[in-house]
Amino acid sequence: MHRVRDAATWTSKIGVMRPVDVAKGSECPTERRIVASGAPGAPGAPGHGRAAAICAVRTAGRWRRRTGLPNRSLYGGRYDTATMERPDLPVLPGIGDAFGRALRDLRISVTDRCNFRCTYCMPAEIFGKDFAFLPRGLVLSFEEITRAAEAFVALGVEKLRITGGEPLVRRDLPDLVAMLAAIRRPDGGVVDLTLTTNGSALRALSGRLRDAGLRRLTVSLDSLDDEVFRAMNGIDFPVARVLDGIAAAGEAGFSPIKVNMVVKRGANEGSLVPMARWARDARVILRFIEYMDVGHSNAWRLDEVVTADEIVATIDAAFPLEPADPNYRGEVAGRWRYRDGGGEIGVIASVSRPFCGDCTRARLSADGKLYTCLFASDGFDLREVLRGGATDEELRAAITGVWRVRRDRYSELRTEATTDLDRVEMFAIGG
């Protein structure tokens, strides 16, 4: 079970946050010593945080070379080991973390429940009928979510993504969408509001979501092969119903629609080209996601990862590709265009080409825990702040204190040791 830092004394402990998560399993003696001392990385221990970071990066680099993974980021950038910053990218304005990464995106999990039991997220043998999900009283209300989102936007967040579990199982979700859609940035601009769903309820809800102000939509779909899809979603759900939901979203005015496909060796790698062909014809943007070691329930193994290079080579052989520039700084998907003008694909390569160096995302769980990394083991309890009488200024100060000491770089430090560390499950923070 992942740990949560108690926020009862948050007013006096802003900025005193958790140790570097990955250091607990590091081969680096300097980084282990920092954790053993209880120091939160660099703050309060000048020089030690930098030394630990350099050592951990070198350790991860050796492991990546042994396993055949490229020792570089998605866009080819590298850290300056003297400062642990990315010299190839300018520093964005706003709140920066310990490595200068600005807070720009917030993923909001509105529920930990899901009607699917996907093998890579909530396998049915673990999350059965008797599994204890969050009681209603611990889940943030729509008003609490909106207040938290307003605070994040005031601090520089420009994009809000609604996730789950499966967000569409949360009752009256269009009401929350309308509340979030009304938030404005400090300059008066509109916030980019989007949602990720498994698509099972889109036929019923697409119109209401669009009318409420949802601007963009991403649907998870791992195969067009009905047998493969039923096996991967864990509840024997037919692919035709998801395809119908995608069609309903298009009819409601969502365009372009993005579709995410998690690729797992031995499960659905044979669906790569059929999915690409369908996406070209349907004019949706298909994004392939390397199978990741989020949480522990999915029993992740490196040999089940189909790497970005393999994915691109497979699609390129059927439909020639050329690289495309990212749409914006911090975009997680590497973009590729079809040479014949038939659209584009994206590849999210957290395992083989980690993009930690430019990660601008924070995650808010359904019970109000603030996580600064998809692979984090603990979170900061914002629910206590929201329900404890804090002013808006104090709420923003709490968020700022968490972000400023953020040092997460799990994917760049991934080794045999780190894969055994405690990590929050994907369904709790929306992937």
Secondary structure, DSSP 8 states (H G I E B T S, - for coil): --EEE--TTGGG-TT-----GGGGG-S-HHHHHHHHHT--SSTTSTTHHHHHHHHHHHHHHHHHHHHT--SS-TTS---BTTTTB-TTS---SS-B-TT--B--EEEEE--S--S---TTTS-TTTS-TT-----GGGS--HHHHHHHHHHHHHTT--EEEEESS-GGGSTTHHHHHHHHHT-B-TTS-B-EEEEEE-STTHHHHHHHHHHHT--EEEEE---SSHHHHHHHHSS---HHHHHHHHHHHHHHT--S-EEEEEEBTTTTGGGHHHHHHHHHHHT-EEEEEE----SSTT---GGGB--HHHHHHHHHHHS-EEEE--SSTT--SEEEEETTSS-EEEEE-TTTS--GGG--EEEE-TTSEEESSTT-SEEEEHHHHHHTT--HHHHHHHHHHHHHT----HHHH--TTGGGS----HHHHT-
